[in-house]
Amino acid sequence: MIKKTLYFSSPVYLSTRNSQLIIKLPEVERNDTLPKDFKQQSVITKPIEDIGIIVLDNRQITITHGVLEKLLENDVALITCDSRSLPVGLMLPLYGNTTQSERFRDQIDASLPLKKQLWQQTIQYKIKNQAAALNQLRGETVKNMLVWANDVRSGDSDNLEARAAAYYWKNLFPSVSDFTRDREGVAPNNLLNYGYAILRAVVARGLVVSGMLPTLGIHHHNRYNAYCLADDIMEPYRPFVDELVVGIVDGGQDYTEITKELKAKLLTIPTLDVVIGGQRSPLMVAVSQTTASLYKCFKGEVRRISYPEK
Protein backbone atom coordinates (compact mmCIF):
# COMPACT_ATOMS: atom_id res chain seq x y z
CA MET A 1 0.00 0.00 0.00
CA ILE A 2 1.21 3.50 -0.87
CA LYS A 3 1.77 5.54 2.28
CA LYS A 4 0.50 9.13 2.37
CA THR A 5 2.52 12.30 2.88
CA LEU A 6 0.86 14.93 5.08
CA TYR A 7 2.05 18.56 5.00
CA PHE A 8 1.00 21.12 7.62
CA SER A 9 1.79 24.78 6.96
CA SER A 10 -0.87 26.38 9.20
CA PRO A 11 -1.42 26.24 12.97
CA VAL A 12 -3.04 22.89 13.83
CA TYR A 13 -3.54 20.77 16.92
CA LEU A 14 -2.57 17.13 16.35
CA SER A 15 -3.77 14.45 18.72
CA THR A 16 -4.70 10.79 18.46
CA ARG A 17 -7.61 8.52 19.28
CA ASN A 18 -8.21 4.88 18.30
CA SER A 19 -5.11 4.83 16.07
CA GLN A 20 -6.42 7.86 14.17
CA LEU A 21 -4.60 11.16 13.71
CA ILE A 22 -6.99 13.90 14.86
CA ILE A 23 -6.44 17.26 13.14
CA LYS A 24 -8.06 20.33 14.68
CA LEU A 25 -7.79 24.02 13.75
CA PRO A 26 -7.08 26.13 16.88
CA GLU A 27 -8.89 29.21 15.57
CA VAL A 28 -12.04 27.14 15.07
CA GLU A 29 -11.76 25.48 18.48
CA ARG A 30 -11.36 28.81 20.29
CA ASN A 31 -14.20 30.59 18.48
CA ASP A 32 -17.24 30.34 20.81
CA THR A 33 -19.52 31.98 18.24
CA LEU A 34 -19.36 28.99 15.90
CA PRO A 35 -22.01 26.24 16.13
CA LYS A 36 -20.93 22.99 17.80
CA ASP A 37 -21.84 20.97 14.70
CA PHE A 38 -19.58 23.15 12.58
CA LYS A 39 -16.68 22.60 14.98
CA GLN A 40 -17.16 18.85 14.85
CA GLN A 41 -17.24 18.88 11.05
CA SER A 42 -14.00 20.86 10.96
CA VAL A 43 -12.13 18.04 12.71
CA ILE A 44 -10.27 15.80 10.25
CA THR A 45 -9.16 12.24 11.00
CA LYS A 46 -6.56 10.14 9.20
CA PRO A 47 -5.65 6.48 9.88
CA ILE A 48 -2.07 6.57 11.17
CA GLU A 49 -1.29 3.23 9.51
CA ASP A 50 -1.83 4.93 6.12
CA ILE A 51 0.78 7.66 6.76
CA GLY A 52 4.40 7.43 5.65
CA ILE A 53 5.69 10.99 6.06
CA ILE A 54 4.52 14.08 7.95
CA VAL A 55 6.00 17.54 7.32
CA LEU A 56 5.55 20.19 10.03
CA ASP A 57 6.05 23.69 8.60
CA ASN A 58 4.62 26.12 11.14
CA ARG A 59 5.86 27.22 14.55
CA GLN A 60 2.35 27.21 15.99
CA ILE A 61 1.68 23.53 15.38
CA THR A 62 0.90 21.62 18.57
CA ILE A 63 1.51 17.86 18.60
CA THR A 64 0.90 15.56 21.56
CA HIS A 65 3.33 12.97 22.83
CA GLY A 66 0.67 10.36 22.11
CA VAL A 67 0.79 11.28 18.43
CA LEU A 68 4.59 10.99 18.36
CA GLU A 69 4.38 7.56 19.96
CA LYS A 70 1.79 6.31 17.47
CA LEU A 71 3.66 7.74 14.49
CA LEU A 72 6.91 6.06 15.50
CA GLU A 73 5.13 2.78 16.20
CA ASN A 74 3.90 2.88 12.61
CA ASP A 75 7.30 3.79 11.11
CA VAL A 76 6.26 7.31 10.08
CA ALA A 77 9.07 9.75 9.22
CA LEU A 78 8.42 13.13 10.87
CA ILE A 79 10.09 16.14 9.19
CA THR A 80 10.29 19.55 10.87
CA CYS A 81 11.05 22.79 9.01
CA ASP A 82 12.90 25.93 10.09
CA SER A 83 11.82 29.58 9.86
CA ARG A 84 12.64 29.53 6.12
CA SER A 85 10.30 26.55 5.65
CA LEU A 86 13.25 24.30 4.80
CA PRO A 87 13.45 20.76 6.25
CA VAL A 88 15.77 20.89 9.24
CA GLY A 89 14.94 17.85 11.40
CA LEU A 90 13.94 14.21 10.99
CA MET A 91 12.46 11.87 13.59
CA LEU A 92 12.48 8.11 13.02
CA PRO A 93 11.71 5.06 15.18
CA LEU A 94 14.60 3.39 16.99
CA TYR A 95 13.19 -0.04 16.31
CA GLY A 96 11.68 -0.82 12.94
CA ASN A 97 12.17 -4.56 12.66
CA THR A 98 11.56 -7.62 14.83
CA THR A 99 15.13 -8.91 14.35
CA GLN A 100 16.74 -5.53 14.98
CA SER A 101 19.84 -6.58 16.96
CA GLU A 102 20.70 -9.38 14.53
CA ARG A 103 20.44 -7.00 11.57
CA PHE A 104 22.56 -4.40 13.35
CA ARG A 105 25.31 -7.02 13.82
CA ASP A 106 25.19 -8.06 10.17
CA GLN A 107 25.45 -4.43 9.11
CA ILE A 108 28.29 -3.62 11.50
CA ASP A 109 30.21 -6.79 10.57
CA ALA A 110 30.07 -6.06 6.82
CA SER A 111 33.58 -6.20 5.38
CA LEU A 112 35.30 -3.26 3.71
CA PRO A 113 35.54 -5.07 0.34
CA LEU A 114 31.76 -5.68 0.45
CA LYS A 115 31.07 -2.02 1.21
CA LYS A 116 33.31 -0.95 -1.69
CA GLN A 117 31.49 -3.32 -4.05
CA LEU A 118 28.13 -1.99 -2.90
CA TRP A 119 29.32 1.59 -3.43
CA GLN A 120 30.52 0.63 -6.91
CA GLN A 121 27.03 -0.65 -7.76
CA THR A 122 25.44 2.46 -6.26
CA ILE A 123 27.51 4.86 -8.35
CA GLN A 124 27.02 2.81 -11.51
CA TYR A 125 23.25 3.06 -11.12
CA LYS A 126 23.46 6.75 -10.24
CA ILE A 127 25.46 7.64 -13.35
CA LYS A 128 23.26 5.50 -15.60
CA ASN A 129 20.14 7.16 -14.22
CA GLN A 130 21.71 10.60 -14.64
CA ALA A 131 22.59 9.72 -18.24
CA ALA A 132 19.04 8.54 -18.94
CA ALA A 133 17.56 11.69 -17.40
CA LEU A 134 19.89 13.95 -19.38
CA ASN A 135 19.08 12.15 -22.62
CA GLN A 136 15.33 12.11 -22.02
CA LEU A 137 15.07 15.70 -20.80
CA ARG A 138 17.67 17.48 -22.94
CA GLY A 139 18.46 15.09 -25.80
CA GLU A 140 22.12 15.25 -24.81
CA THR A 141 24.69 12.72 -25.97
CA VAL A 142 25.48 10.53 -22.98
CA LYS A 143 27.82 7.88 -24.39
CA ASN A 144 30.62 9.30 -22.27
CA MET A 145 28.52 8.93 -19.10
CA LEU A 146 27.64 5.32 -19.93
CA VAL A 147 31.34 4.60 -20.42
CA TRP A 148 32.11 6.17 -17.05
CA ALA A 149 29.35 4.11 -15.42
CA ASN A 150 30.79 0.87 -16.80
CA ASP A 151 34.31 1.89 -15.76
CA VAL A 152 33.45 2.50 -12.09
CA ARG A 153 35.74 0.34 -9.97
CA SER A 154 35.26 -1.02 -6.48
CA GLY A 155 34.82 1.94 -4.14
CA ASP A 156 34.85 4.30 -7.17
CA SER A 157 38.58 4.77 -6.67
CA ASP A 158 38.79 6.94 -9.82
CA ASN A 159 36.00 9.23 -8.57
CA LEU A 160 34.00 8.88 -11.77
CA GLU A 161 30.96 10.03 -9.81
CA ALA A 162 32.41 13.56 -9.74
CA ARG A 163 33.33 13.50 -13.43
CA ALA A 164 29.84 12.41 -14.41
CA ALA A 165 28.27 14.99 -12.07
CA ALA A 166 30.23 17.85 -13.67
CA TYR A 167 28.96 16.92 -17.13
CA TYR A 168 25.44 16.26 -15.89
CA TRP A 169 24.92 19.55 -14.06
CA LYS A 170 26.53 21.54 -16.86
CA ASN A 171 23.84 20.38 -19.27
CA LEU A 172 20.73 19.78 -17.13
CA PHE A 173 19.64 23.43 -16.71
CA PRO A 174 20.65 25.24 -19.93
CA SER A 175 18.35 28.17 -19.12
CA VAL A 176 20.30 28.91 -15.93
CA SER A 177 23.57 30.64 -16.74
CA ASP A 178 26.63 28.70 -15.52
CA PHE A 179 24.56 26.54 -13.18
CA THR A 180 26.49 24.53 -10.59
CA ARG A 181 25.11 22.19 -7.98
CA ASP A 182 25.71 23.95 -4.68
CA ARG A 183 23.54 23.72 -1.58
CA GLU A 184 23.87 27.48 -1.09
CA GLY A 185 23.84 28.26 -4.81
CA VAL A 186 21.32 30.02 -7.01
CA ALA A 187 17.89 28.58 -7.79
CA PRO A 188 16.91 25.91 -8.68
CA ASN A 189 19.35 24.64 -6.02
CA ASN A 190 16.63 25.56 -3.51
CA LEU A 191 14.21 23.13 -5.18
CA LEU A 192 16.86 20.41 -5.32
CA ASN A 193 17.65 20.91 -1.62
CA TYR A 194 14.00 20.57 -0.65
CA GLY A 195 13.43 17.58 -2.90
CA TYR A 196 16.52 15.76 -1.66
CA ALA A 197 15.45 16.35 1.95
CA ILE A 198 12.15 14.59 1.24
CA LEU A 199 13.96 11.79 -0.58
CA ARG A 200 16.42 11.43 2.30
CA ALA A 201 13.54 11.02 4.75
CA VAL A 202 11.96 8.33 2.55
CA VAL A 203 15.23 6.40 2.32
CA ALA A 204 16.05 6.77 6.04
CA ARG A 205 12.58 5.46 6.86
CA GLY A 206 13.10 2.49 4.54
CA LEU A 207 16.42 1.65 6.19
CA VAL A 208 14.92 1.71 9.68
CA VAL A 209 11.96 -0.43 8.61
CA SER A 210 14.45 -2.91 7.12
CA GLY A 211 16.21 -3.06 10.49
CA MET A 212 19.38 -1.12 9.73
CA LEU A 213 21.16 1.83 11.28
CA PRO A 214 20.94 4.80 8.89
CA THR A 215 24.05 6.27 10.56
CA LEU A 216 26.54 3.61 9.39
CA GLY A 217 27.25 4.31 5.73
CA ILE A 218 28.92 2.15 3.11
CA HIS A 219 30.77 5.21 1.79
CA HIS A 220 29.74 8.44 3.52
CA HIS A 221 31.46 8.84 6.89
CA ASN A 222 30.82 12.00 8.86
CA ARG A 223 30.78 12.06 12.65
CA TYR A 224 28.16 14.82 12.55
CA ASN A 225 25.84 13.07 10.07
CA ALA A 226 23.21 10.76 11.55
CA TYR A 227 22.08 9.55 8.12
CA CYS A 228 25.23 8.52 6.25
CA LEU A 229 23.70 5.29 4.94
CA ALA A 230 20.60 7.14 3.75
CA ASP A 231 22.86 9.56 1.87
CA ASP A 232 24.57 6.56 0.25
CA ILE A 233 21.47 4.66 -0.80
CA MET A 234 19.55 7.68 -2.10
CA GLU A 235 22.18 8.44 -4.77
CA PRO A 236 20.57 6.46 -7.65
CA TYR A 237 17.20 8.00 -6.75
CA ARG A 238 18.37 11.61 -7.07
CA PRO A 239 17.79 11.82 -10.86
CA PHE A 240 14.07 11.20 -10.27
CA VAL A 241 13.98 14.31 -8.08
CA ASP A 242 16.06 16.17 -10.68
CA GLU A 243 13.51 15.30 -13.37
CA LEU A 244 10.71 16.74 -11.24
CA VAL A 245 12.69 19.94 -10.70
CA VAL A 246 13.45 20.25 -14.43
CA GLY A 247 9.71 20.10 -15.09
CA ILE A 248 9.18 23.00 -12.69
CA VAL A 249 11.99 25.07 -14.23
CA ASP A 250 10.84 24.41 -17.79
CA GLY A 251 7.26 25.27 -16.80
CA GLY A 252 8.19 28.94 -16.71
CA GLN A 253 6.95 29.71 -13.22
CA ASP A 254 8.96 31.70 -10.68
CA TYR A 255 11.02 29.26 -8.61
CA THR A 256 13.32 31.67 -6.81
CA GLU A 257 11.16 31.14 -3.71
CA ILE A 258 9.58 27.83 -2.73
CA THR A 259 5.87 28.57 -2.64
CA LYS A 260 3.14 26.28 -1.32
CA GLU A 261 2.39 25.29 -4.91
CA LEU A 262 5.99 24.25 -5.50
CA LYS A 263 6.12 22.40 -2.19
CA ALA A 264 2.99 20.49 -3.20
CA LYS A 265 4.79 19.31 -6.33
CA LEU A 266 7.94 18.35 -4.44
CA LEU A 267 5.93 16.47 -1.84
CA THR A 268 4.81 14.06 -4.59
CA ILE A 269 8.32 12.57 -4.59
CA PRO A 270 7.33 9.48 -2.52
CA THR A 271 4.70 8.61 -5.14
CA LEU A 272 6.82 9.22 -8.26
CA ASP A 273 6.65 6.37 -10.76
CA VAL A 274 9.91 4.39 -11.03
CA VAL A 275 10.92 1.08 -12.59
CA ILE A 276 12.62 -1.46 -10.35
CA GLY A 277 13.09 -5.13 -11.10
CA GLY A 278 11.38 -4.61 -14.46
CA GLN A 279 8.15 -3.40 -12.84
CA ARG A 280 6.67 0.04 -12.23
CA SER A 281 6.34 1.06 -8.62
CA PRO A 282 5.87 4.19 -6.48
CA LEU A 283 9.24 5.51 -5.33
CA MET A 284 8.53 4.84 -1.64
CA VAL A 285 7.71 1.20 -2.39
CA ALA A 286 10.82 0.89 -4.56
CA VAL A 287 12.95 2.26 -1.71
CA SER A 288 11.66 -0.51 0.55
CA GLN A 289 12.80 -3.06 -2.04
CA THR A 290 16.20 -1.37 -2.21
CA THR A 291 16.71 -1.35 1.55
CA ALA A 292 15.51 -4.95 1.88
CA SER A 293 18.02 -6.04 -0.77
CA LEU A 294 20.78 -4.07 0.99
CA TYR A 295 20.24 -6.06 4.16
CA LYS A 296 20.37 -9.29 2.15
CA CYS A 297 23.77 -8.14 0.88
CA PHE A 298 24.95 -7.58 4.46
CA LYS A 299 23.55 -11.00 5.36
CA GLY A 300 25.38 -12.62 2.46
CA GLU A 301 22.21 -13.87 0.75
CA VAL A 302 22.61 -11.78 -2.43
CA ARG A 303 25.46 -9.82 -4.02
CA ARG A 304 23.63 -6.91 -5.62
CA ILE A 305 21.42 -4.07 -4.37
CA SER A 306 18.11 -3.66 -6.15
CA TYR A 307 18.00 -0.12 -7.53
CA PRO A 308 15.54 1.63 -9.90
CA GLU A 309 16.40 2.35 -13.51
CA LYS A 310 15.20 5.24 -15.67
N, C-alpha and C positions, 0 to 999 in steps of 0.2 A: 504494500500500500504506500502511495506517495504521501509523505508527511507535509504538513502545511507550514508556511512561514507567516508569522504574525508580526506586524510592524505597528508600534504605538508612538505617535508623534505629538499627541495631546495629553493633557492631564487625565489619568484614569486611575481607578482603584481596582487592583487585581486581587481577588481572593479565590478560594476553592471550596467546593461542596460536592460530595458524591463523585469524585474524580472528574469534575467539570471545572474549567476555568471560568470564573465569574467576572465579567467586565462591567464596571459601573462608571458613570461620568459624575465626578464630584459636584459640578455646577448644577446638575439635575437633582442629585441627592439633597443638596443644601437648600434648594428652592422650595419653600413651604407653600408657595402659591400654585404649584403644579398639582394636578389631580394624582391621586395614589395610583390609579390604573396606568396613567402615562409613565410614571416613574418605574413601574414594574415592567412595562413594555420596553423601556430604554435599557434594561439590563440584558446583556448578551452573554450567552454561554457557549463554550467550545469544549468538546471532549479532549482532555489532555493527551490521551493516547494517540490522537490524530496530529499532534503538533511535533514538528521537528526542530524549528528554530523560532526564537522570539527576539525581536530587536526593540530595545527600550531607548527612545530618543526624545525624552523630555524630563527635565529636572523635577517636575511636579508629579511624576508617576509614583504611586504608592503600591507596594507589592508585599504581601504577607509572607511570613516564614513558611506557612503551610503551603503556599503556592510554590516556593522554591523547592521544598521537599518533594512535592508531587512531580514537578518538572524534572528534577534530577532522577527520580525513581523511574521516569519514563524516557530517560536518555535525551532530554531536550537540551539543545545548546542555547544559552542565554547570552545575548550580545548587548552590551551597554555602550552608549555613545557619549562623546564629550560635548562641550559647549558649541563646537563647530559642526555638530551632528555627524561626526566621523566615528566609526567603531573604535573603541578604546579598551574594552574589557570583554572577556569571554569566560563564562562559567560552565563547567562540565562535571558530570558525575565522577566520583573516584572509582566506583565499581560499576562496570558495564557488562560484565560477563561472569558466568557461574564458575569458570575455571581460571579466575583472574591471576592467582599467584603462580600457577603453572605456566600461563602464557607470559607473565612477566619474566620468569626464569628463561624461557625459550628465547625471548627477545634480548635479554641481557647477555645470554651466552652465545649469541650469534657471532660467528667469526668475522674477522676483518675482511678476508677474501670474499665471503658471502656478501657483506655489506657493499663492497666495491662492485661486485657483479650486479647487485640490485640497483645500485646507482647508475651503472652503465645502461641497464635496461630503461631506467627512468628517463635518462637524458636522451636516449635514442627515440623513445616515444614522444618526448617533448619536442625535439627538433622536427620529427616527421609531422607532428600535428601543427607546428608553426608553419612548416612548408606548405601543408595542405591549406591552411587558413590563408596564407599569403597568395597562393595560386587561385583559390576560389574567390577571394575578395578583391584582389588587385590584378589578377592575371599575370603575375610576375613569374619569371623563370626561376625555378627552385631546384634545378639539378644539382647545383653546388651544395644546397642544404641537405639533400638526400644523400649525397656522397659523404658529407660530414656526419650525418646520422649513422651511416653504416661503418664509418671509421672510428666511432667512439670506442675507446678501450676501457678495460676494467678501471673503475674509479674516475673515468674521464680525465686521465692523466695529461692529455693534450689540451684540456680546457676548450673543447670544441663547442660546448654550450655557449661560451662567451662569443665565439666567432659567429655562430649562427644567430645569436641574439642581436649582434651589431647589424647584420644584414637585414634581419627581420624588422627591427624597429625603424631602420632607415627608410623602409619601403611601405610600412603598414599605414602610416598617416601622411600621405603626400600633400594634403591640404594644410598641414601644420608645418610651418617653416622650421627646418633643422630640428625636428622632434627627436628627443632622447628620452629613454625610460629612466625617470628619476622620481623618487617618492615625493620630493619637494619641488618637482619641475612644473612646467606650464601644463595647462589642461590640454589633452584629456587625461593627464596623469591622475587627476583627482578622481575621475571615474574608474580608472584602473585600480587605484588604491581601495576604493569602496568595494568594488567587485571582488578583488582578491581577499578582502577581509571576510566577506560572506563565504567565499569558497573555502577559506582557511577554517572557518567555523564548521562547515559541512564535513571537511576532511577530518578535523580533530574529533568531531562527534563520531564519525565512522570508526576511527582508530580505537576510541574508548569502548564503543559497543563491541568491537572485535577483541577486546581484552588486552589492548596494548597501551603502553605509556607514550603519549604524544611528545614527551620531552626528549626521549632518546632517539636521535636521528640516525639515519644510515650514512648521511653526508654532512648535513648542517650540524655544527657544534658551537653553541654559544651559551655561556653560563647564565646569561640574562634572558634567554629565550625559552619559555616553557612549552613551545610547540615546534621544536626542531623537526620531529618526524612528520608532522603535518605539513611543514614547509617543504620537506622532501617529496612527499607523496602527491602534493597538489600540482607539482610542476607540469605533468602532461595535461592537466585540466585547464591550465591558464589560457591556452588559445581559444577555448570555448567562451571564456569571459571576454577576451580580446575581440572576438567576433561580435559579441553583443555591443561592446563599446564602439566598434567601427560603425555599426548600424546607427547608433545615436549620433555620432559625428557626421556621418554622411547624410543624416536626415535633415541637417540644416538648422536644427534648433540650438539655442544658446546653451552651452555646456560648461561655461566658465564657473558657474555655481551649481551645486547639486540640489536641484529642486525636488519637491515631493514627487513630481511626475517622473523625474529621472531615477529617483530612489525606487519607485514602484517597478521600473523596468529592470533595475539591477537586482532587485529582490526576487526576480524570477529565475535567478541562477540555479537554485536547487532543482528546478523543474525543467531545465534546458534538455533538449533531446540530444542524446549521444549514442554512439554505437560501440558496444563492448561485447566481445565474444560473438560477433556476427549478428547481434540483435540490438534493436533500438530500446533505449531505456532512459528514464529520467536521470539526470546527473546524480542526484542524491542516492538513488538505488545503485547506480554504477559504482559510486564511491564505496558503498558497502561491499560490493563484489571485489573491488580493488583491495580494501583493507583485509577482507577475509583471505584473499590469496596471499597477501603479504605475510600474515601469520603462518600460513601453510609453508611458506618459504623458510621462515624462522624455525618451524617445526621439522623441516626436512622432507615434507611430503611432496612438494613441487619445487621447481627450479625457476619459475618465471612468475612475475607479478602480472595480474590481469589489468590492463589499462585500456582506456577508450581510444578509438581511432577516428580521425576526421575523414 
